[in-house]
Amino acid sequence: MDIKSLVPLLLSLLAGMCTVIGAFIVFFSKSKNKKLICFSLGFSAGVMITISFTDLYITAEENLSKKAGMIGGVLYTLLFLVMGALMALLIDEFIPDVENDNKVYDSKNVKLYRVGYVSMIALMIHNFPEGVATFVSGYENVALGISIALAIALHNIPEGISVAMPIYYSTGSRKEAFEYTFISGIAEPVGAILTWLILKPFINDTILGVIFALVAGIMLYISFAELIPTAREYHYNKIYLFSIFLGICIMPVSHIFIK
């Protein structure tokens, strides 16, 4: 391994592990605070919705338009976004039944656990192409790779919260929350390593565009079908609305620090 490959691999590892920082918020919560659960679910939805529309969708459309033209790029992006949402629906349907699992102890906790589980899968799928992008950009231009890795790292912290909080509050286990968040974050350096070993000759703008559109669809499904309905069940309407808007606002703000 030469230094040209080592640097982007390290960048992807650091960016991916920033997801785990989001998990540490659970260490500051000593009891089951329903207002905090409601807040974290709404916040996670705002984060995922914003990432989908301001990062993933735009990048997918730009990449696919290079191959199919402007109109084709829009149509293909929407097509793969819908396919991503359908994939998330299937993932949700085939999640193992956890109602008899001794880690969860009432129906609301079962729903929270499913939210965290589906979010973990979605973020794994999301982080994998980010690892690919970090490696490819860092391999070609170290300065560009650092900028992209920093942007991803800032995004990954609130993403980690979206996995850790529902898992922690459904199981009562900080260890479980940390493990699930770690699994979602490690997908990023795995994507970089596989790109370095195998995928580098096959990665192009079209493939990345398809992947990003699919991930956008998955995240939108999770936000509107899982996170927001679960947050509303706690009946703290002002809190969940505020948290959604906070999640929406915090992602664009993160871009300020990489300009």
C-alpha positions in Angstrom: 0.0 0.0 0.0 1.4 3.4 -1.0 0.8 6.7 0.7 -1.5 7.8 -2.1 -3.9 5.0 -1.1 -3.3 5.2 2.6 -4.4 8.8 3.1 -7.9 8.4 1.6 -8.4 5.1 3.4 -7.6 6.9 6.7 -9.9 9.8 5.8 -12.8 7.4 5.2 -12.2 5.7 8.5 -12.2 8.9 10.4 -15.3 10.2 8.7 -17.1 6.9 9.3 -16.2 6.8 12.9 -17.7 10.2 13.5 -21.0 8.4 13.3 -20.1 6.9 16.7 -19.8 10.4 18.2 -23.6 10.7 17.8 -24.0 7.6 20.0 -22.2 9.2 22.9 -25.3 11.4 23.5 -26.9 8.3 25.1 -24.3 8.4 27.9 -25.7 11.7 29.1 -29.2 10.3 29.4 -29.9 8.4 32.6 -33.6 7.7 32.3 -36.2 7.1 29.7 -37.2 10.7 28.9 -40.1 10.6 26.5 -39.6 14.2 25.5 -36.0 13.4 24.5 -37.2 10.4 22.6 -39.7 12.5 20.7 -37.1 15.2 20.1 -34.4 12.7 18.8 -36.9 11.0 16.4 -38.0 14.3 14.9 -34.4 15.5 14.7 -33.4 12.3 13.0 -36.2 12.7 10.5 -35.1 16.3 9.7 -31.5 15.2 9.2 -32.5 12.4 6.8 -34.9 14.5 4.8 -32.3 17.3 4.4 -29.5 14.9 3.4 -31.9 13.2 0.9 -32.9 16.5 -0.9 -29.8 18.7 -0.5 -27.0 16.2 -0.9 -28.1 12.8 -2.3 -30.8 13.8 -4.7 -28.8 16.7 -6.1 -25.6 14.6 -6.5 -27.5 11.8 -8.1 -29.2 14.1 -10.6 -26.0 15.8 -11.5 -24.2 12.5 -12.1 -27.0 10.9 -14.1 -27.5 14.0 -16.2 -24.0 13.6 -17.5 -25.0 10.3 -19.1 -28.7 10.9 -19.9 -29.1 14.7 -20.3 -31.0 17.0 -18.1 -34.5 15.5 -18.6 -33.2 12.0 -18.5 -31.2 12.8 -15.4 -34.3 14.0 -13.5 -36.4 11.1 -14.6 -33.8 8.5 -13.8 -33.1 10.1 -10.4 -36.8 10.0 -9.5 -37.1 6.4 -10.7 -34.3 5.2 -8.6 -35.5 7.3 -5.6 -38.9 5.5 -5.8 -37.1 2.2 -6.1 -35.1 3.1 -3.0 -38.3 3.8 -1.1 -39.7 0.4 -2.2 -36.5 -1.3 -1.1 -36.9 0.3 2.4 -40.5 -0.9 2.5 -39.3 -4.5 1.8 -36.5 -4.1 4.4 -39.1 -3.0 6.9 -41.4 -5.9 6.0 -38.6 -8.5 6.4 -37.1 -7.2 9.7 -37.2 -10.1 12.2 -40.0 -10.0 14.7 -38.7 -8.7 18.0 -41.9 -8.7 20.0 -40.7 -11.7 22.0 -37.1 -10.5 22.4 -36.3 -9.9 26.1 -34.4 -6.7 25.1 -37.7 -4.9 24.3 -40.5 -4.9 26.8 -43.6 -3.2 25.3 -45.2 -2.4 22.0 -43.8 1.1 21.8 -40.3 -0.2 22.5 -40.7 -2.7 19.7 -41.5 0.1 17.3 -38.6 2.2 18.5 -36.3 -0.8 18.1 -37.5 -1.3 14.5 -36.9 2.4 13.8 -33.3 2.1 15.1 -32.7 -1.2 13.2 -34.0 0.2 9.9 -32.1 3.4 10.4 -28.9 1.4 10.9 -29.4 -0.5 7.6 -30.2 2.7 5.7 -27.1 4.4 7.1 -25.0 1.4 6.2 -26.2 1.6 2.6 -25.7 5.4 2.7 -22.2 5.3 4.2 -20.8 2.7 1.8 -20.9 5.0 -1.3 -19.7 7.8 0.8 -16.6 5.7 1.6 -16.3 5.1 -2.2 -16.5 8.8 -2.9 -14.0 9.7 -0.1 -11.5 7.2 -1.4 -11.8 8.2 -5.1 -11.6 12.0 -4.4 -8.8 11.6 -1.9 -6.9 9.3 -4.3 -7.0 11.9 -7.1 -6.7 15.0 -4.9 -5.8 14.9 -1.2 -7.1 18.4 -0.5 -10.4 17.6 -2.1 -10.5 14.3 -0.2 -10.0 16.1 3.1 -12.8 18.6 2.3 -15.2 15.8 1.4 -14.2 13.7 4.5 -14.8 16.7 6.7 -18.2 17.3 5.2 -19.2 13.7 5.7 -17.8 13.6 9.2 -20.0 16.6 10.2 -23.0 14.9 8.6 -22.3 11.6 10.3 -22.6 12.9 13.9 -26.3 13.6 13.8 -26.8 10.4 11.7 -25.3 8.5 14.6 -28.0 10.0 16.9 -30.7 8.6 14.6 -29.5 5.1 15.2 -28.3 5.3 18.8 -31.3 7.0 20.4 -34.1 4.6 19.4 -31.9 1.5 20.0 -31.0 2.8 23.5 -34.5 3.7 24.5 -36.0 0.5 23.3 -33.4 -1.8 24.9 -32.0 0.3 27.8 -28.5 -0.7 26.7 -25.8 1.9 25.9 -23.6 -1.0 24.7 -26.3 -2.0 22.2 -26.7 1.6 21.0 -22.9 1.9 20.5 -22.7 -1.4 18.6 -25.5 -0.5 16.2 -24.0 2.9 15.5 -20.6 1.5 15.0 -21.9 -1.0 12.5 -23.5 1.8 10.5 -20.4 3.9 10.6 -17.9 1.1 9.7 -19.6 0.7 6.3 -17.8 3.9 5.2 -14.2 2.6 5.5 -15.4 -0.8 4.2 -16.6 1.0 1.1 -13.2 2.7 0.7 -11.3 -0.6 1.2 -13.4 -2.4 -1.3 -12.9 0.4 -3.8 -9.1 0.2 -3.3 -9.0 -3.6 -3.6 -11.7 -4.3 -6.2 -14.1 -1.6 -7.3 -11.9 1.2 -8.5 -12.0 0.2 -12.2 -15.8 0.0 -12.2 -16.8 3.1 -10.2 -18.2 5.9 -12.4 -20.6 8.9 -12.1 -23.5 6.8 -13.3 -23.1 4.1 -10.7 -22.7 6.6 -7.9 -25.7 8.5 -9.1 -27.9 5.4 -9.0 -26.6 4.5 -5.5 -27.2 8.0 -4.1 -30.8 8.2 -5.6 -31.6 4.8 -4.1 -30.3 5.8 -0.7 -32.3 9.1 -0.8 -35.5 7.0 -1.4 -34.6 4.8 1.5 -34.0 7.7 3.9 -37.2 9.5 2.8 -39.2 6.3 3.5 -37.7 5.9 6.9 -38.4 9.6 7.8 -42.0 9.7 6.7 -43.1 6.1 7.5 -41.1 5.4 10.6 -39.5 8.4 12.4 -42.2 11.0 12.1 -45.2 8.8 12.9 -43.3 7.3 15.9 -42.4 10.8 17.2 -46.1 11.9 16.9 -47.2 9.0 19.1 -45.6 10.8 22.1 -48.0 13.7 21.7 -45.4 16.4 22.2 -46.4 18.2 19.0 -44.3 21.4 19.6 -41.2 19.4 20.5 -41.4 17.1 17.5 -42.1 20.0 15.1 -39.2 22.0 16.5 -36.8 19.0 16.4 -37.7 18.3 12.7 -36.9 21.9 11.7 -33.7 21.8 13.8 -32.6 18.7 12.0 -33.4 20.3 8.7 -31.4 23.4 9.5 -28.4 21.9 11.1 -27.2 20.0 8.0 -26.9 23.1 5.7 -25.1 24.9 8.6 -22.5 22.1 8.6 -21.5 23.1 5.1 -20.3 26.5 6.4 -17.3 24.9 8.0 -16.0 23.4 4.8 -16.2 26.3 2.5 
